[in-house]
Amino acid sequence: MPASLKLLSPWNLPHSVLLAEGERIEISSAIKGFLAALQLPSVADSLARLRDLPDWRQPDTAHCTRPEVDPALRSDEIRDYDKYFLIEHVTSSQQAFSLLHSLRESCRVFLEYCAAHPSTPNLVEAQKQGFISHARLLQRVFGLEETR
């Protein structure tokens, strides 16, 4: 498990991200591989496929503890929250890759936990569906929706 999961600060989340053509191809391929991994029936198979995906571009990030839009939140409160949940609020000039990495890491940790502590299949499937919905949301944010 990573020391902390890096999440874009909620007050900086984009509604849409314009990608260069190379980034569109790279991110589209990454999301398709992620979705394929979660379609596999067993936790072990999903985890193995997720681990076998090519490394995704590592985004540059900077720690962020002070929202510009909500002065009611104090830096020490944000820091305490981050420490408790083992997350780190960050900013990044590569928001798409930051969002993609946080999705992959949270899913990987979940699947590792399920592999070590077998759970009710319906609960595991429900969480996998949540990750699938998250990936599809990212496709929309990045303008990568496919017509069905």
C-alpha positions as CSV (number, residue, x, y, z in Angstrom):
1,M,0.0,0.0,0.0
2,P,1.4,3.4,-0.8
3,A,2.3,5.8,2.0
4,S,-0.6,7.9,0.9
5,L,-3.0,8.1,-2.1
6,K,-2.5,11.3,-4.0
7,L,-5.9,12.9,-4.9
8,L,-6.5,16.1,-6.7
9,S,-7.9,18.6,-4.2
10,P,-11.7,18.6,-4.5
11,W,-11.7,22.4,-4.9
12,N,-9.5,22.0,-8.0
13,L,-11.3,19.2,-9.8
14,P,-11.9,20.0,-13.4
15,H,-15.2,19.7,-15.2
16,S,-13.4,18.8,-18.4
17,V,-9.8,18.3,-19.5
18,L,-8.6,19.1,-23.0
19,L,-6.0,16.5,-24.0
20,A,-3.4,16.6,-26.7
21,E,-3.8,13.9,-29.3
22,G,-1.0,11.8,-27.9
23,E,-2.5,12.1,-24.4
24,R,-5.9,11.1,-25.8
25,I,-4.5,7.9,-27.2
26,E,-2.5,7.1,-24.1
27,I,-5.3,7.8,-21.6
28,S,-8.0,6.1,-23.8
29,S,-5.8,3.0,-23.9
30,A,-5.2,3.1,-20.1
31,I,-8.9,3.4,-19.3
32,K,-9.8,0.6,-21.7
33,G,-7.2,-1.7,-20.1
34,F,-8.5,-0.7,-16.6
35,L,-12.1,-1.5,-17.6
36,A,-11.1,-4.8,-19.1
37,A,-9.3,-5.8,-15.9
38,L,-12.5,-5.1,-13.9
39,Q,-14.7,-7.2,-16.2
40,L,-12.8,-10.3,-15.2
41,P,-14.9,-12.6,-12.9
42,S,-12.4,-13.1,-10.1
43,V,-10.6,-10.7,-7.8
44,A,-7.3,-12.6,-8.5
45,D,-7.7,-12.3,-12.2
46,S,-8.7,-8.6,-12.0
47,L,-5.7,-7.8,-9.8
48,A,-3.3,-9.7,-12.0
49,R,-4.5,-7.9,-15.1
50,L,-4.4,-4.5,-13.3
51,R,-0.8,-5.2,-12.3
52,D,0.1,-6.2,-15.8
53,L,-1.1,-3.0,-17.4
54,P,1.7,-0.9,-18.8
55,D,3.0,1.8,-16.4
56,W,1.1,5.0,-16.9
57,R,2.8,8.4,-17.0
58,Q,3.6,9.5,-13.5
59,P,2.2,13.0,-13.1
60,D,4.1,15.8,-11.3
61,T,2.2,16.8,-8.2
62,A,2.6,19.4,-5.4
63,H,1.1,19.1,-1.9
64,C,-1.9,21.3,-1.4
65,T,-3.4,22.2,2.0
66,R,-5.2,25.4,1.4
67,P,-8.3,25.8,-0.8
68,E,-8.6,29.1,-2.6
69,V,-12.5,29.0,-2.7
70,D,-13.4,28.0,0.9
71,P,-11.6,29.9,3.6
72,A,-13.7,28.0,6.2
73,L,-11.4,25.1,5.7
74,R,-8.1,25.5,7.6
75,S,-4.8,24.0,6.6
76,D,-4.5,22.0,9.9
77,E,-7.9,20.5,9.4
78,I,-7.1,19.4,5.9
79,R,-3.7,18.0,7.1
80,D,-5.5,16.0,9.9
81,Y,-8.1,14.6,7.4
82,D,-5.3,13.6,5.0
83,K,-3.3,11.9,7.7
84,Y,-6.3,10.0,9.0
85,F,-7.3,8.7,5.6
86,L,-3.8,8.2,4.3
87,I,-4.3,10.5,1.4
88,E,-2.6,13.6,0.2
89,H,-4.4,16.5,-1.5
90,V,-2.3,17.6,-4.4
91,T,-2.3,20.0,-7.3
92,S,-1.0,19.0,-10.7
93,S,-0.5,20.5,-14.1
94,Q,-1.2,17.0,-15.4
95,Q,-4.7,16.6,-14.0
96,A,-5.8,13.8,-16.3
97,F,-2.9,11.6,-15.3
98,S,-3.4,12.4,-11.6
99,L,-7.0,11.4,-11.8
100,L,-6.1,8.2,-13.6
101,H,-3.4,7.3,-11.1
102,S,-5.7,7.8,-8.1
103,L,-8.3,5.6,-9.6
104,R,-5.8,2.8,-10.4
105,E,-4.2,3.0,-7.0
106,S,-7.4,2.9,-5.0
107,C,-8.7,0.0,-7.1
108,R,-5.4,-1.9,-6.8
109,V,-5.4,-1.5,-3.0
110,F,-9.1,-2.6,-2.8
111,L,-8.4,-5.7,-4.9
112,E,-5.3,-6.6,-2.8
113,Y,-7.4,-6.3,0.3
114,C,-10.1,-8.5,-1.2
115,A,-7.6,-11.1,-2.3
116,A,-6.2,-11.2,1.3
117,H,-9.6,-11.1,3.0
118,P,-12.2,-12.8,0.9
119,S,-15.6,-11.0,1.1
120,T,-19.1,-11.4,-0.1
121,P,-19.0,-11.6,-3.9
122,N,-21.9,-9.2,-4.3
123,L,-20.1,-6.5,-2.2
124,V,-16.9,-7.0,-4.3
125,E,-18.9,-6.7,-7.5
126,A,-20.7,-3.6,-6.3
127,Q,-17.3,-1.9,-5.6
128,K,-15.9,-3.0,-8.9
129,Q,-19.0,-1.4,-10.6
130,G,-18.2,1.8,-8.7
131,F,-14.7,1.8,-10.1
132,I,-16.1,1.1,-13.6
133,S,-18.5,4.1,-13.2
134,H,-15.6,6.2,-12.0
135,A,-13.6,5.2,-15.1
136,R,-16.5,6.1,-17.4
137,L,-16.9,9.4,-15.7
138,L,-13.2,10.1,-16.4
139,Q,-13.8,9.2,-20.1
140,R,-16.5,11.9,-20.2
141,V,-14.4,14.5,-18.4
142,F,-11.6,13.8,-20.9
143,G,-13.9,13.8,-23.9
144,L,-13.3,10.1,-24.7
145,E,-16.8,8.8,-24.6
146,E,-17.5,6.1,-27.1
147,T,-20.8,5.9,-28.9
148,R,-22.7,2.7,-27.9
